[in-house]
């Protein structure tokens, strides 16, 4: 199972003015296509929300909890309400939310509506796109506070975070669903959007790796 992240273009996030550290906001909107081209449908978390408290994280890091929250699925959105921890991290992130430097929410979830990947791979383009682009059932994992404008580039929301934390949420060396589908399409001579996306991601990571290597070499040779 792969954890995915989404940020929605909205500003419904409120931090209490009192010193009790409370907050509430919209973690997920239904019926609106996001920058990944996916749409959450009403009832998506109907069976995927725990009644207890969730950890409220900073930038999706399991090592930086900054509070707790409870989730409530409504007709057109997923609402959360919680409280910041009375810790250095909790107080700092509360202040950042109030100042506006970090007042966006991002939801982490695992899809539970996908068929076994080989069945998905064998679908026609339209049927596969319908399954991948419409999220009808998912399990909530966490909600994070993130820095402002992390979602500024369409189609690139949280890719840096996803790349950095991917190993924490998936089995080491295990290919992602997109990578499995891309490999299947290549083996069957199929020119698909998934294959293009995976190749673009690979090229982006390779450019980043080369840039980091060049920087390291330059510093080392100075």
Secondary structure, 3 states (H helix, E strand, C coil): CCEEEEECCCCCEEECCCCCCEEEEEEEECCCECCCCCEECCCCCCCCCCCCCEEEEECCEEEEEEEEEEEEECCCEEEEEEEECCCHHHHHHHHHHHHCCCCEEEEEEEECCCCCHHHHHCCCHHHHHHHHHEECCEEEEEEEEECCCCCCCCCCCCHHHHHHHHHHHCCCCCCCHHHHHHHHHHHCCCCCHHHHHHHHHHHHHHHHHHHHHHHHHHHHHC
